[in-house]
Amino acid sequence: MILIIASCIEPIWVTCLDKSESFKHKGWGIAAVVLVLLCLYLLAYAVGMTDSNGENYIGPGVAYAVLAGIGATGIVAVGRVLYREKLTPRRLFFVALIVIGIIGTRLAGGL
């Protein structure tokens, strides 16, 4: 659950970074920095979680792949809604590959 929260924060901080216009708008820039730090903190926390045997639930590679995949998919959705970016069949195909990769990682026992 913590990893999913971190993954949802990623498109938000990217959007704030864009809205800051290279930190010309300080409020957006500060929000981006705070959110990226929160995102990374939650990622580190999720990676450090262990079960009763002391085994990590999620390895860092898998955790980052999930974070980046969900974040990338989220920012594509944000781009469509906020910036009216076109969702071409090719773009949708590659976003679907990201989602399939996340699901495949999960099914392979990575989470």
Secondary structure, DSSP 8 states (H G I E B T S, - for coil): -HHHHHHHHHHHHHHHHHHTTTTTSHHHHHHHHHHHHHHHHHHHHHHH-B-TTS-BSS-HHHHHHHHHHHHHHHHHHHHHHHH-----HHHHHHHHHHHHHHHHHHHTT--
